[in-house]
Amino acid sequence: MQPPTDVTRTASVHWEGDVARGKGTVTAESGFVTADYSFGTRFSGDPGTNPEELLAASHAACYTMALSLALTRDGHPPAAIDTKAAVLLRRDDQGVMIPRIDLTTTVTAPGVDADQFQRLAKGAKENCPISRALNTVEINLDARLNP
């Protein structure tokens, strides 16, 4: 077993202006992700990204890697995994919140049976680092195994 290793990943944001008319740019430390965002990209569908889309991307990527690991350790390395994360952003009288994330994944993994697959998929949902960080948010999973 490997000793624990701490890894810190960062992203930065530069914002100019007030919340309604301002705009910002988010940049990941790797330099591979740089995107503009604003109030309009978050709430009105304007071109650009938003924090919830970035959270969805992070969660889908993290979950997919956790599921790949679980399947591989169980002796069924996946040929393919396709995952979508849908982050629900809700505005109400109390403010803005994220009450739910829906993960949908479809997997091709030779030799794994349906019950075993569902157990591994659920375990990956509960144990991927992003899911664990968000454990106060309802996270639903729809996991499908290709024949």
N, C-alpha and C positions, 0 to 999 in steps of 0.2 A: 504494500500500500504506500502511496506517495505521501510525503508530508504536506500539510496544508500550505497553500500558496495564495497570497493576496495579490489581486490584480485590480488596478483602478483604471476605469475607462472614463473619458470625459467628453463632453460636448460643450460648446460655447454658443452664446446668443448675443448679437448686437441688435439693439432696438432703438429706433428714433421716433419721437412723437408720442402723442397721447394714444390711449388704447383704441379708440374708435377710428382714428385716421392714420395712426402710425404704422410702421412696418418693421420687420426684423429679419435677420438671417441667422439660421442655426447651422453650425458647422461641427461635425464630429472630429475628434482628434486625429483620426486616420487620414482625413482630407477627402475620403471617398463619398461623404455625405455633406452636401452644402445645399440648403434650400431656403427660399424666401417664405415668410408667413406674415399674416396680418389678421385683424379682426374679420375681414372679409373671407380669408381662406379658411378660417375656423368656423364661421357661422353662416356664410352666404354662398359658399361654393365658388368663390373667386379662384383663379389659378394660383397654385402654390401649395405648400404643405401646411400642416397644423400639428399641435402636440399629440392629439389623439391618433392621427395617422402614423406618426412616428412610434407611439406606444404600441399600436397594432403591429407594425413591422417588427419591433423588438420582441413582442410576445410570440408572434408566429415563428420567428427565427429561433428563439430560445426553445419553445415547445418542440419544434421539429427536430432540433439537435438532441433534446432529451429523449424523444421517442426513438430516434435512430439508435441512440446508445442502448436504450432498454431492449429493443428488438435484437440488436447485435449481441448483447450480453446473454440473451435468451436463446441464441443460436439461430436467429432468423434475420441476418442483415438485410435491410430493405433495399429493393431495387430502385424505388422511388417513393417520395413522400411529398404531397402537395397540401399546404396548410394555409388557411385564411383566418385572420383574426378580425372580428368586427367589434370596435369599441363604441359603446353607446354613450353619447354625450347628451345629458339632459339639463335643460334650463327650466326652472320653475320659480315659485315665489321665494324659495329658500336660497336660490343662487344656481350655480352650475356645478354639476357633479357627474361622475362616471359610476353608474350603478351596476354595470354588467359588461362582460366581455364574452363573446361567443367565438369559440375555436371550432373550425371545421377542417377535418383532415381526411385525406384519402391516401391509402398506403398500398403499395405492392410489396409484399414480403413473402417469398416462397416458404411453404411449410408451416406457417403459423396458423392455428385454428382460431375461429371467431371468438371464443371465450377467452382464450389466452391473449389474443390481440386486444380485446376490450380492457382486460386487466392491465396490460402494459400501457395502453393509451391513457387510461385513468391515472396510473402511477406517474406517467410523464407529466400530465397536467398538474398534478399535485406537487411535483418535485422540481420542475424546472425553476431556475432562479428567479425569473420574472414572475411566474405564478406565486412563488413563495413571497416575493416582495409585495405582491398585490393581494395577499390573502384576505383582506377585508372586503374585496370586490367579488361579487358573484361571477364565477367563470364557468360557463357552460361548454360542454364538449360534444361534438358530433363526429365520431370516429368511424370511418368506413374502410373495410378491407377489400381490395380488389380480388376477384376470383383468380 
